[in-house]
Amino acid sequence: MLVSEAKLREKFYNQNRQNGANKRSRKELKTMFNADRNKKAGVRASANVQRGSARKFNRVLDLIRSKALNEAIAILKFTPTRAARLIEKVVLSAMANAENTRNWDAENLIVHRAYVEQGPTIPRIRPMSMGRVGRIRKRTCSTYIVLTEKQTATAKNGKDAKKETKKEAK
């Protein structure tokens, strides 16, 4: 279930409010929430107003969601569409952001989120018969890629251990 950002922010505020003498202002809580959210979010990269429709870009993004970074780049290299070339640039930019800002190793990264939004449509016209005009819509879109680090083996083993204890209890 998707929870709105406002609800998440309010939950964070309620958890971090203190009833004693050390009350935090709404502004302090907001900056704390944003810092916490950015820490959990991973590394982002985006490309705005790319020529191509969002539907065509989404078909390519479906191929790379939740894949390892090296695998995603390989898929994009061998996908024969114009959208794949443009998305590959965004993925490489996200990888560079991860290496330069957070010092993350490229081998331990996965494509956590990959989504596209419709951008402005550029109107064009084409002359038609009998003096009429045919409308041509040049679609654009904005592509967003979010990379995160793979979960460590210890975290996965901890989850598996909890599942096994539940099975044994039954």
C-alpha positions, 0 to 999 in steps of 0.5 A: 500500500502506498502511503502519502508523503504527508502521512509519513511526515506526520508519523515522523513528527509524532514519533520525534515530538517530545513532551518535556522541556526540549520541544522541537519546532515544526521547522526543525522536524521538517528538516530532520524528516527531509534528511532522514528521507534522503538518507533512505532514498538512495541515489537519484538521477533524472533527465527532463524533457527527453524527446519520446513518449512516456509509454515507449520509455516505460516499456524499456524501464520495465526491463530494468526495474529491480535488476543489478546495475551491471545487468541493467546496463547490459540490457539497455545496451542490447535493447534496440530502441532509441529510448534505451539509449536515452535511459542508459545515459540516466542510469550511468549518471545515477551510477556516477552520482552513487560513486562520487557522492556516497562512495558506493561500489557499482557492483553492489547497486540495484535499480530500486525505482525507475519511472517516467513522467509525461513532459510538455507536448510540443505542438507542430502542424502539417499542411493537409489537403483543402487548406486544412492543418493536421496537428502533430504532437511531439511528446516529451517525458522525464525519466527518473532512476533511483539506485540503492545498495544491495541488502547484505547477506546478514540482513537476508539471513536474519529474515530467513531465520524469522521465517523458519522460527514461525514455521517451527512454531506452527 
